[in-house]
Amino acid sequence: MRRFSVFCSRLVASLVAGGLLTSVLATNARAAGMPQMDFKNPLVMGQFFWVLIIFFCLFLVVKFFSVPQVEKVISYRRSKINHDLTSARQAKSQADKAVAALNKTRHDAALEAQKHVDSILQETKADSAKKMQELQVKLDQEMKDTEKRITEARNKALTQVDQMAKEVAYLLVKKMLNEDIDSKVVDQKISQLVLSSSH
Amino acid sequence: MAGHSIDALGQFELHPIFGVLGESIRFSQSELMMVIAAVIVPVAIYFGMRRKAVVPSRYQAATEILYEFVYSMAVGTMGEKGKSFFPFIFALFSFILAGNYLGLLPFSFAFTSHIVVTVSLALMVFILAIIVSLKNQGIKFFAHFMPVGAPILMAPLLVPIEILSYLSRPISLSIRLFANMVAGHVMLEMFAAFTIMLATGLGLAVGGFLGIFPILLNIALFALELLVGALQAYVFTILTCMYLQEAVQH
């Protein structure tokens, strides 16, 4: 492959060199006079003015027709892009405003809900405190009533204990003495004992 | 092969067209190609921009790219003042480009391969730059021939050099375009003729086979000429922009 590429490059180089050599030899005859340098030829010198005239015509057409045509399309596109960009910016601004309003509404609603929750909580607390207070009063009342009833029951029991003690004492004394005794004496003695013990 | 010869310069000879009328008004195939180039440019732009589409087709996009390319060249070099010269720059670029490319077509003629044409265009640019300079800068225009900061004693040496440098502009501008186009067409002609010489000199079998190589080389040269044609049009135009930029600045 390498040999082939070397062969090809040598072949091309020799062809180029041969071509150049041949052309140089062949054009030697003409080297003395390039047609472009034949200034005596009226056609050669005629180009000097023709190119100016034709270029000036092209310049006028380009200036008053071609350039405005391209410019018009480009400026229209630029204005359209600018207009679209402005619309997009406005839409974005409106969207931002809407999002801000939504956020504000949400924030206000959250605040309102929190207030509502707080007020309900406070009401509930106050209500429960009031109920607790009422319950406490009721409990206190019931406690008082209960204590009163207990006291009454105790007093009542104590009065019964006195009678029972008198009867038990009368029976014990009667059993021990094995004779009837005056119950009044026993009652008197028991009453004295109870009184002394209560003091 | 000794009997054969390659007439590489014969392609540049001018012949009058339209008979006696062409001869009397000195209208040759070169002028015809100039007219065709001058017609092709606005017609191509017209058909390119005919649809006026906001989303351009390939043809319209190519036209707009050409427009934007020359516009950015003019405004990029000359600034905002370049806008007023833009039609001139655009016409110049498209005229030279069309001329260079038309010359690559078979049986066509490259009018930019004639020194008279390129000198004419270069002188037009040169004189325009001088007029614009004098209009914008007045008498200060001549101050440019003395470099800023140079000692005054050096003036007798520097001023003639600067004037010579300035006067050489149209010469370099014209010869660059002319020489490039001539060289390219001479090369194309030589290798094309060499193929024929091989085929006729060595026989159709051997010569025809060997003739493939100059043809391949010619294809490569043609591609190179496409590049050179665009490049030379660009160089001519960008130098014009630079000369005008110097002219419009204060």
Chai-1 contact restraints between the chains, C-beta under 6 A:
chainA,res_idxA,chainB,res_idxB,connection_type,confidence,min_distance_angstrom,max_distance_angstrom,comment,restraint_id
A,V12,B,F213,contact,1.0,0.0,6.0,A-B,restraint_1
A,L15,B,F213,contact,1.0,0.0,6.0,A-B,restraint_2
A,G19,B,M190,contact,1.0,0.0,6.0,A-B,restraint_3
A,G19,B,F191,contact,1.0,0.0,6.0,A-B,restraint_4
A,G19,B,F194,contact,1.0,0.0,6.0,A-B,restraint_5
A,S23,B,I6,contact,1.0,0.0,6.0,A-B,restraint_6
A,S23,B,A8,contact,1.0,0.0,6.0,A-B,restraint_7
A,S23,B,M190,contact,1.0,0.0,6.0,A-B,restraint_8
A,A26,B,S5,contact,1.0,0.0,6.0,A-B,restraint_9
A,A26,B,I6,contact,1.0,0.0,6.0,A-B,restraint_10
A,T27,B,A8,contact,1.0,0.0,6.0,A-B,restraint_11
A,R30,B,L9,contact,1.0,0.0,6.0,A-B,restraint_12
A,M34,B,L9,contact,1.0,0.0,6.0,A-B,restraint_13
A,P35,B,F12,contact,1.0,0.0,6.0,A-B,restraint_14
A,P35,B,E13,contact,1.0,0.0,6.0,A-B,restraint_15
A,Q36,B,F12,contact,1.0,0.0,6.0,A-B,restraint_16
A,Q36,B,H114,contact,1.0,0.0,6.0,A-B,restraint_17
A,Q36,B,I115,contact,1.0,0.0,6.0,A-B,restraint_18
A,P42,B,R26,contact,1.0,0.0,6.0,A-B,restraint_19
A,L43,B,L14,contact,1.0,0.0,6.0,A-B,restraint_20
A,L43,B,R26,contact,1.0,0.0,6.0,A-B,restraint_21
A,L43,B,S28,contact,1.0,0.0,6.0,A-B,restraint_22
A,V44,B,V116,contact,1.0,0.0,6.0,A-B,restraint_23
A,G46,B,R26,contact,1.0,0.0,6.0,A-B,restraint_24
A,Q47,B,S30,contact,1.0,0.0,6.0,A-B,restraint_25
A,Q47,B,H114,contact,1.0,0.0,6.0,A-B,restraint_26
A,Q47,B,V116,contact,1.0,0.0,6.0,A-B,restraint_27
A,Q47,B,V117,contact,1.0,0.0,6.0,A-B,restraint_28
A,F48,B,V116,contact,1.0,0.0,6.0,A-B,restraint_29
A,F48,B,S120,contact,1.0,0.0,6.0,A-B,restraint_30
A,W50,B,E31,contact,1.0,0.0,6.0,A-B,restraint_31
A,V51,B,M34,contact,1.0,0.0,6.0,A-B,restraint_32
A,V51,B,V117,contact,1.0,0.0,6.0,A-B,restraint_33
A,V51,B,S120,contact,1.0,0.0,6.0,A-B,restraint_34
A,L52,B,S120,contact,1.0,0.0,6.0,A-B,restraint_35
A,I54,B,M34,contact,1.0,0.0,6.0,A-B,restraint_36
A,I54,B,V35,contact,1.0,0.0,6.0,A-B,restraint_37
A,I54,B,A38,contact,1.0,0.0,6.0,A-B,restraint_38
A,F55,B,F95,contact,1.0,0.0,6.0,A-B,restraint_39
A,L58,B,A38,contact,1.0,0.0,6.0,A-B,restraint_40
A,L58,B,A91,contact,1.0,0.0,6.0,A-B,restraint_41
A,L58,B,F95,contact,1.0,0.0,6.0,A-B,restraint_42
A,F59,B,A91,contact,1.0,0.0,6.0,A-B,restraint_43
A,V61,B,P42,contact,1.0,0.0,6.0,A-B,restraint_44
A,V62,B,P87,contact,1.0,0.0,6.0,A-B,restraint_45
A,V62,B,F90,contact,1.0,0.0,6.0,A-B,restraint_46
A,V62,B,A91,contact,1.0,0.0,6.0,A-B,restraint_47
A,K63,B,P87,contact,1.0,0.0,6.0,A-B,restraint_48
A,S66,B,P42,contact,1.0,0.0,6.0,A-B,restraint_49
A,S66,B,I45,contact,1.0,0.0,6.0,A-B,restraint_50
A,V67,B,P87,contact,1.0,0.0,6.0,A-B,restraint_51
A,Q69,B,M49,contact,1.0,0.0,6.0,A-B,restraint_52
A,V70,B,M49,contact,1.0,0.0,6.0,A-B,restraint_53
A,V70,B,Y67,contact,1.0,0.0,6.0,A-B,restraint_54
A,V73,B,M49,contact,1.0,0.0,6.0,A-B,restraint_55
A,V73,B,K52,contact,1.0,0.0,6.0,A-B,restraint_56
A,R77,B,V54,contact,1.0,0.0,6.0,A-B,restraint_57
A,K80,B,V54,contact,1.0,0.0,6.0,A-B,restraint_58
